[in-house]
Amino acid sequence: MADLTVKIHNLELKNPVLTASGTFGYGREYDDFIDVNDLGGIIVKATTSKHREGNPYPRMAETPMGMLNAVGLQNKGIEYFVREIYPKLTEYNTNIIANVSDSTIEGYVNVARKMNKLDHIAAIELNISCPNVKEGGMAFGTSCPSAMAVTRAVREVYDKTLIVKLSPNVTSITDIALAVEEAGADSISLINTLLGMAIDSEKRKPVLSTITGGLSGPAIKPIALRMVWQVSKVVKVPVIGIGGIASASDAIEFLLAGASAVQIGTSNFIDPAITIKIIAGIEEYLIKHRIAKVKELTGALIT
């Protein structure tokens, strides 16, 4: 058997396959299909400082090579998470990573501080693609100063593994990556969704209530691969690859590009057991190519 274990800062993963926030609920939704404990970890849906209803419907749309979503971080807030969700998560024997989001730095800090007290939350993933309401709605992750500010503020109150999730909707992904690394990120995950839209030509109206939304799925994989490759070449912290992964081959491509682990997102909606199939496929690849450890694939791209 090949060694599938990887390390993301202080996180010991039994394999490099994680689930992307917002596509796997809190794990319970997939218990009927797979043993969630077999995954390297699960990244649960976003938690904000206060209850959020999300955006009006319709807020999801299919595209030929993926999907658009404008759910709007619907959740019941950190207090509900601690009281109702967290006790159920403690039953899992794998890494539980909380995705932390908000629209103010104070909100991020509030959530992170409370997550820090939860023993079974192994790490947080900081979603900096959220609009900063105090800066006119521009996402925290689209400028180096704001990305650094929110990362540094959370770093001050959170002492476990801090993963920062980057938005691809920027001019230079490497500049943002270096900024959050300097501000204290232990790992960087990328990419979040690309901004897109869909139009109903018969109604002459946007399909989504918000007009634009986040594009995910196979269509974004080439962009995600390129950005993971670029970022992994300039930062010293581990990189986690996300974007259009639908097979073991896709996952291996991200590892070769420089990722230490991957997240599976949209494909969970198509095949609820895709994560387990990808883990098995990675092991088969390692055995076939006589590679002892999966970590040997990270950054092994021949150029």
Order of alpha helices (4+ residues) and beta strands (2+ residues): beta-beta-beta-beta-beta-beta-alpha-alpha-beta-alpha-beta-alpha-beta-alpha-beta-beta-beta-beta-beta-alpha-beta-alpha-beta-alpha-alpha
